[in-house]
Amino acid sequence: MLGVERFGNYEVRQLGPDKYSVALTNGNMGAFITDEEGLKAFKEKYNRQEDTVEISGKKEKKGGAGKAVASAFVPGLGQLIDGRTKDGLVDMGTAAGLSALSSIVGLAGYQNFVKTVEAAAKTGVSKTPVGFYAALAVCALTGIGAVANWIHSIVDGYRGGKKQ
């Protein structure tokens, strides 16, 4: 038996090798502890042997507004809270990777611009800093990608990973 077994309004949990707890789950109070023979007799008495369902104990992934808000602060956090570790880590890694790439390329472009300006001041010849404009373009694209990832993370956190 994995986790919890339900039949009718009863929930059965295994406590030990030959020990089970049976609890009433319809809002009324009632529970008892029995062995395997007592459990079989209880199931036969209530004739519920064929409609037993085993539950693995996994929480259903639902999403929701709280998880969307969490993803708004940190991309992927809502998915982690929802139990979707792989999705959450992918969104977090994407956000971190795009931010790092944008920073590295931006600094390289800035250094290229500074070198071009210094060379123009020394020689009096002004060149267009092509590397600077290329770095600006890459920074803009990574920024657009980061915003798209952020929006995706918020929407996915709200939907709970369900396709609609």
MIKEFI-784073 format. One record per residue (C-alpha): x, y, z. Coordinates in steps of 0.25 Angstrom, whole numbers, always signed. Each point is the difference from the previous one (the first is absolute). Last residue first. Example, Ala and Ser with C-alpha at 12.3 -4.5 7.8 and 13.67 -1.06 7.14 Angstrom:
BEGIN
c1->+55&c2->-4&c3->+29
c1->-6&c2->-14&c3->+2
//
This chain:
BEGIN
c1->-19&c2->+103&c3->-91
c1->+13&c2->-7&c3->+4
c1->+1&c2->-3&c3->+15
c1->+13&c2->+3&c3->+7
c1->-7&c2->+6&c3->+13
c1->-8&c2->+10&c3->-8
c1->+5&c2->+12&c3->+10
c1->+14&c2->-5&c3->+0
c1->+0&c2->-2&c3->-15
c1->-5&c2->+15&c3->-2
c1->+11&c2->+6&c3->+10
c1->+11&c2->-9&c3->-6
c1->-4&c2->+4&c3->-14
c1->+0&c2->+14&c3->+3
c1->+14&c2->-1&c3->+6
c1->+5&c2->-8&c3->-12
c1->-5&c2->+11&c3->-10
c1->+6&c2->+11&c3->+9
c1->+13&c2->-7&c3->+0
c1->+0&c2->-3&c3->-15
c1->-3&c2->+15&c3->-3
c1->+12&c2->+4&c3->+9
c1->+8&c2->-11&c3->-7
c1->-4&c2->+7&c3->-14
c1->+3&c2->+14&c3->+5
c1->+14&c2->-4&c3->+6
c1->+3&c2->-7&c3->-13
c1->-3&c2->+13&c3->-8
c1->+7&c2->+9&c3->+10
c1->+13&c2->-9&c3->-2
c1->-1&c2->+1&c3->-15
c1->-1&c2->+15&c3->+1
c1->+12&c2->+0&c3->+9
c1->+8&c2->-9&c3->-9
c1->-3&c2->+9&c3->-12
c1->+6&c2->+12&c3->+7
c1->-1&c2->+10&c3->-11
c1->+13&c2->+6&c3->-2
c1->+5&c2->+15&c3->+3
c1->+14&c2->+3&c3->-4
c1->+6&c2->+11&c3->+9
c1->+12&c2->-10&c3->+3
c1->+0&c2->+1&c3->+15
c1->-15&c2->+3&c3->+2
c1->-5&c2->-10&c3->-10
c1->+9&c2->-11&c3->+7
c1->-6&c2->+4&c3->+13
c1->-14&c2->+0&c3->-6
c1->+2&c2->-14&c3->-6
c1->+6&c2->-6&c3->+12
c1->-12&c2->+5&c3->+9
c1->-10&c2->-6&c3->-10
c1->+7&c2->-13&c3->-1
c1->+0&c2->+0&c3->+16
c1->-15&c2->+3&c3->+0
c1->-2&c2->-11&c3->-10
c1->+7&c2->-10&c3->+8
c1->-7&c2->+4&c3->+13
c1->-14&c2->-1&c3->-7
c1->+4&c2->-14&c3->-6
c1->+4&c2->-5&c3->+14
c1->-13&c2->+6&c3->+7
c1->-9&c2->-5&c3->-11
c1->+6&c2->-14&c3->+1
c1->-1&c2->+0&c3->+15
c1->-15&c2->+5&c3->+0
c1->-4&c2->-10&c3->-11
c1->+7&c2->-12&c3->+8
c1->-7&c2->+4&c3->+13
c1->-14&c2->+1&c3->-6
c1->+2&c2->-13&c3->-8
c1->+6&c2->-7&c3->+12
c1->-12&c2->+5&c3->+9
c1->-10&c2->-5&c3->-11
c1->+7&c2->-13&c3->-2
c1->+1&c2->-2&c3->+15
c1->-15&c2->+2&c3->+2
c1->-4&c2->-9&c3->-12
c1->+9&c2->-11&c3->+6
c1->-5&c2->+2&c3->+14
c1->-15&c2->-1&c3->-3
c1->-5&c2->-1&c3->+15
c1->-9&c2->+12&c3->-1
c1->+9&c2->+8&c3->+9
c1->+11&c2->-3&c3->-10
c1->-9&c2->+5&c3->-12
c1->-3&c2->+12&c3->+8
c1->+15&c2->+3&c3->+2
c1->+3&c2->-1&c3->-15
c1->+2&c2->+15&c3->-2
c1->+3&c2->+7&c3->+13
c1->-10&c2->+11&c3->+4
c1->-10&c2->-2&c3->-11
c1->+1&c2->-15&c3->+2
c1->-4&c2->+1&c3->+15
c1->-12&c2->+9&c3->-5
c1->-4&c2->-11&c3->-10
c1->+1&c2->-11&c3->+11
c1->-9&c2->+8&c3->+9
c1->-10&c2->+2&c3->-12
c1->-1&c2->-15&c3->-2
c1->+7&c2->-12&c3->-5
c1->-7&c2->-13&c3->+2
c1->+10&c2->-12&c3->+0
c1->-6&c2->-11&c3->+8
c1->+8&c2->-4&c3->+12
c1->+6&c2->-14&c3->-1
c1->-4&c2->-10&c3->+12
c1->-1&c2->-12&c3->-10
c1->-15&c2->-2&c3->+2
c1->-5&c2->-14&c3->-1
c1->-15&c2->-1&c3->-3
c1->-9&c2->-11&c3->+5
c1->-13&c2->-2&c3->-7
c1->+0&c2->-15&c3->-1
c1->+1&c2->-3&c3->+15
c1->-11&c2->+9&c3->+4
c1->-10&c2->-10&c3->+6
c1->-1&c2->+8&c3->+13
c1->+1&c2->-13&c3->+8
c1->+10&c2->-6&c3->-9
c1->+9&c2->+12&c3->+1
c1->-1&c2->+0&c3->+15
c1->+3&c2->-15&c3->+0
c1->+12&c2->+2&c3->-8
c1->+5&c2->+11&c3->+9
c1->-2&c2->-8&c3->+12
c1->+8&c2->-11&c3->-6
c1->+11&c2->+9&c3->-4
c1->+1&c2->+6&c3->+14
c1->-8&c2->+12&c3->+6
c1->+1&c2->+14&c3->+5
c1->-13&c2->+8&c3->+1
c1->-6&c2->+13&c3->-5
c1->-13&c2->+8&c3->+1
c1->-4&c2->+15&c3->+0
c1->-10&c2->+5&c3->-11
c1->+4&c2->+9&c3->-11
c1->+0&c2->-11&c3->-11
c1->+14&c2->-5&c3->+2
c1->-2&c2->-12&c3->+10
c1->+14&c2->-5&c3->+4
c1->+6&c2->-14&c3->-1
c1->+14&c2->-2&c3->+6
c1->+7&c2->-13&c3->-4
c1->+10&c2->-9&c3->+7
c1->+7&c2->-12&c3->-5
c1->+13&c2->+4&c3->-5
c1->-2&c2->+14&c3->+6
c1->-9&c2->+12&c3->-1
c1->-6&c2->-2&c3->-13
c1->-11&c2->+10&c3->-3
c1->-14&c2->-2&c3->-4
c1->-10&c2->+11&c3->-3
c1->-15&c2->-2&c3->+1
c1->-12&c2->+7&c3->-7
c1->-1&c2->-11&c3->-10
c1->+13&c2->-6&c3->-2
c1->+13&c2->+7&c3->+1
c1->+14&c2->-5&c3->+0
c1->+11&c2->+10&c3->+5
c1->+15&c2->+0&c3->-3
c1->+4&c2->-13&c3->-8
c1->-6&c2->-13&c3->+4
//
